[in-house]
């Protein structure tokens, strides 16, 4: 488990990541478990990139990302249940960037609930500023592993 320090970016969050997990009902955990199982079974990309297209000699459309059904379902579940942390300064969370860059050798299974939700927040929110970030996180396996790791906190949330 990676320890928190006095400059813990999660301390000022209200609700705290643990409190967010505590709000999940047994049925919510079951929905997440089903979603994770379907994601594990999925083959291929979780979406597609639509390339730029020329309209005429002077104009063209930009390329864009289309999320697949599982990514869209995960996105909606995360927001609906407060798992994208409100008020979290994900853009300045250096430790999170280190974890996502692969420079840190910690396994996802070693992450705290706070770090797991912080990384999920970082990926989901960064997609707004860098189109395709969420799809890349699904296709690379990072987001599926983070979602699966959330299930490790189900018993903790139900029995603190």
C-alpha positions, 0 to 999 in steps of 0.5 A: 500500500502506498502511504499518504503524506501530509500533502495528501491531495485527497484530504480536502475532498468532501466526500472523501474517496472512502465515503464515496465508496461507502455510498455504493449499495450492494446492487451498485457493486453487482453492476460494477462486477458485471461491467468488469466481467463484460469488459474482460470478455471483450475482444478488440478495441473498445471504440474507434477513431474516425479519421479526418475527412476532406469536405472540399478543396479548402475544408476538412473535418477533424478526426474524432473518437467514438467510444464503444458501448462498454466505455460509455456504460463505464463512463456513465456508471462512474459519474452516476456514482460519484467515482469521478472525484469532484474537486480533485486537482487531478491535473496537478497530481504528479504522483498520478502522472508517475503511476500512469506513465509506468515509471512507478513499479507499483502494481495496480493491486497495490493502490489505495482506494484514494489512488485508484479513484484518483487515477480513474478521475485523472483518465476520465477528466483528461479525455475532455482535454485530450480526446481519446485518452479514455479509449486509450486507457481502455485499449491499453488495459489500464482502465479495465484493471482499475475498474477491476481493482475497485471491486477489491474495495467492496468488502471494505466499503460494506464492512469498514 
